[in-house]
Amino acid sequence: MRHDDRVEFEPYRGELLAFCYRMLGSFHEAEDLVQETLLRAWKARDRHDPARASVRTWLYRIATNACLTALEGRGRRPLPSGLGTPSDDPEAPLTPALDIPWLGPFPDARFDVEVRADVRLAWVAATQLLPARQRAVLVLREVLEFSAAEVAGQLGTTVSAVNSALQRARATLAGARDADGFCEPGDPEVRAVIQKYVRAFEAADVPALMRLLADDAVLEMPPVPLWYRGSRAYGLFIDRVFRMRGPGWRMRELTANGEPALAAYAPEPGGGHRLHSLQVFTVIGGRVTHNVVFTDPRVLDAFDLPHELPVDGFRRER
């Protein structure tokens, strides 16, 4: 490669970031691994042989090995619903479990990444059940559509080992709880549900919110390990939120993980609103089936959201 060929790497940054996120379950860690991947590629650029592998295949080999090294000796990143049974107490203490490495959201609007079902939270959470090498094989083969021979080269193994790992990964995911479907944020029915949810939430209208929920809707809030199942439990908890923080919230629409999302701004005593949470929704059949609420400030920072809204007005971005 010539010295000025570094620009060839940049078109792959977004898809490498999505790949590392699928592997690690953390956007911030994925960013670090992609930077490491591109630095390694830059340092080794003179050793790349385009006759043996394309730049893209070569970059994925570097990224895959960086992810596997990072995952050595580590457990999975769960959501609260992957750790135990739902709570039946809407007044339970909201104590964060900061010792758990929670699965985080992906700010897809910041990157030129195709909206796909295999970046949604439920899918990434399910793949966290897989050993790291099986996870890599699954993503490289079924998401990125590399050939078995290419994946064998990337992992330094054989085609038969790749095929065996893929078969085991498929079997594990078939037995995992992953009932959520994929909802395209731009679908008119999905957008209508989210806009009704916004109006109900901003009006603190819990009955209206509950009418938008599936009967078995799930609400969870990492890093708080509590989670709730069912429209009644969901509604009781949201009623508690309004009692604790007051009415008059403001919501801003965006996307995360290829799914509809809302940034929620809580009212401040002196006026104005402060960023409180990011809510990532699954909407199936005209009903909200799942809402994952993230409140970790570092998670929120990845979405480049304003921390405060002005006292003298609010413009919702569509």
N, C-alpha and C positions, 0 to 999 in steps of 0.2 A: 504493500500500500504506500501511497505517497503521503508526505507529512500533512497535507491539507485535507486528507480524506476523513478526518474525524467527524465531519458533518454527516457522513453516511450512517453513523450510529444513532443520531438524534431522531430520525423518523420511527425508531423502534421503542423509544422511551415509554410511550403510553401503554403499548401492549405488554412490554416487559413489566411495567408497574402493576398492571392487572394480573399478570401471571404470578408475580411475587406476592401480591395480596392474596390470591387464591391459595398459595402455598402456606403463607404465614398467618393470615387472618388479621393482620395489622397493617394499616395504611402507612404509618410512620416507619415501621420496620421495612416495609416494602420499598419505600423511598430510599432508605439507606442502602438496601441491597442492590437496587438498580444503579445507584451512584457508584457502588463498589464494582458492579458488573461492567459499567462503561469505562471506569478507570482501568480495570484489568484488561479490557479489550484494547484500550488505547495503548497501554504499555506493551501488549503482545501483538500489535497490529502487523508488524513485519513478519510474524510467524504464521499469519493466517493464509491458508492456501484455498483460493476460491474454486479450484478444481475439485477439492475434496468436500467442501461444504459452503453453502451460501453464507453471507454475513449474518442473516437472520438465524439460521441453524446454529452457527458458531456462537452468537450472542446468547441463545437459549441454553447452550451447553454450559457457558460460564455462569449464567443466572441460576440454572438448575443446581449446579454444584454449590454455589454460594448459599442457596436456600437450604439445601440438605445439610450443609455444615452448620448453618444457624439453628437448625431444628434438632441437632444432636442432643439427646438427653432431655428434651423438653416434651411436655404434655400438650394436649390440644387446647385451643382457645374456644371455650364454650359460650353459649348464651345461657341465661338463668334456666330456661325451660329444658336445657340439656343436663341439668344437675339434680333435679328432684321433682317432687310433686308440686302442683300449684297451691298457693296459699288460699285459705278460706276466710282470712281476716283482713278486711280492707283498712283496718287501723293499725296493722302491724308496723313495728319500727322500721324506718327507712335507713337502715345501717349499711353503708357500702362495704363490700368485701374487696378491699384493695389488694389483697394477697393473691387474687385470682387474675390471670392474664386473659381478660375478656376479649371475645371477638368484637372487632370494631367495624364501622361502616366504611364505604368507599365513596369518595367525592367524585363521581364520574363526570360531572359537568365541568371539572377543571381540566379534563384530558380528552383527547380524541380517541375514545374507547367505544367500540360498538356496544350498544345496549343488548345484553344477552341474558338468557335465563340462568346461565352458569356463573354469574357474578352476584346473584341475589343472596341475601343473608342466609336464607334457609338452606340453599345449596352449599354455600361455603361452610356453614356450620356442620352439615352432614359429612362433608369431605374431611373435616377435622377428626372424624372417627378413624380415618385411615392412617396406617404408618406412612411416614414421610415419602418413602420411595414409591409406594403404591399411589399416593396422592399425586406425585410428579408424573407417573406413567398415565394416570387417568386424565390429568389436565393436558399433558402434551399430546396424547393420542386422540382423545375425544373432544376436547375444546379447541386446541390449536391445530389438530389434524395432521400432525407429523406422522410419517410412516413408522412402522415398528422398527425398521432398520435405522432410521434417523434417531429414534428415541434410544435404541440400544447404543448407538454411538455417543449420544449425549450423556448417558448414564454409565458408559464403560461396561456394558453387560451384553448379553446375547438376545437375539430376537425371541427365542423361546422363553427366556426369563421375563422379557417385557410382556409377552402375550399371557403368561401365567399371572403376572402381577395385575394386569388389567382385568383378567377374569376374577381374581380375588377381590379387587376393588369394586367391581360391579356387584358381586354377591353381597358384600358388606353394605353398600348403599341401598340395595334392594330390601334389606331388612331394617334399614334405619327409618325412623319416623321423619317423614318429609312430605306432609300432606299439602303444603302450600304450593300453589301453582305460580305461574309467571304472569304478572300484570304489566302491560306496557303503559308507562306514565302518560303517553299522548293519546291513549284510547279514549274516545269521548265518554263512554260509560264510567271509566275509571276517574277521569277528570271531574265528572259531575259529582261522583261520590266524595272525592277529596274537597271540592268546593263547598258541598253541603256540610262536610265535617268542619271546615274552617268557620263557616257561619255559625254552626251550633256551638263550637268551642269558644268563639269570640263572644257569643251571647251567654255563655255559661249555661246552656240549655242541655242538661244531662239527658232528659227523655228523648230529645231530638238526636243526640249523639247515639243513644242506645238503639234507635231505629235504624241506624246505619250499620250496625254490627251484625255479623253472623252469630248464630246461637252459641257456637263454640269458639268465639273470637279469643285470641290470646293477646295479653298485654304484659310486656316485660321491660325491665329498666336497668340494664347493667350500668354501673357496678353494684347496684342493689340486687342481691340474689333473689328477691321476691319475684313471683310472677303469678298472673291470674288467668283463669280460663272461664269463658262464658260471658255473655253480654251483661248479666246482672252483676257479677263480680267486677267486671270492667267498669260499669257505670257507678257502682258504689265507690270504687277507688277514685274515679275522676271527680265525683262529688266531694270527696275528701280533699282533693287538690284545690278545688275552688274554695272550700272552707279554710284551707291553710293559707293560700296565696291571694285569695280574692278573685272577683270577676274582672272583666276588662282586659283579657289577654289579647295579643295580636299574633297573627300567624303569617309566615312567608313561605310560599311554595317553591320547591326545588326538587331535585332528584338525588338519590343515593342508591348505589348498588343496582342501577337500572330500574329502580322502583320509585313510586311517588313518595315524597318526603315533605315534611313541614318543619320549619324552624319556629319554635314557640318562644314568644317574648312575654315574660311575666310583668304585671304592673308594679311600678315602684311607688313607695309611699309618697314621695315628693312629686310624682308625675313622671311621665315617660315610661319606657319599658326596657327591661334588661333581658338579654338572651338567656334562656333557661335550659332548652333542650332541643335535640334533633329527633324527630319522630319519623321512622321509616315504615311504610305501610305495604301490606299486601291486600289487594282488592280483587275478590273473585266473585263472579255472579252478582255484581252490584252491591256487595257487602264487604266491609272491612273484616278480614279474617285474622290479621296479625298486625300488631303495632309494636315495634321495638324502639324504646325511648332511651336516647343516649344523653347523659348529662355531664360527662367528663369534659372539663374545659379544654384539655389537649385534643380530644376528639373533635370538639366543636371548632377549634382553630383551623383544622384541616379544610374546612368548608369556606373559609374567607368570609364569614358572616359578620356584619356589624354587631358589636357587643351591646350597643344601646340604640334605641329608637328615640327620636326627638319628642319633646313634650308637645310641640305645636303642630303635630300632624303625623300622618303615616301613609305611605304609599306602598301598597302591596305589589310586589313584582310578580308578573305572570310568566 
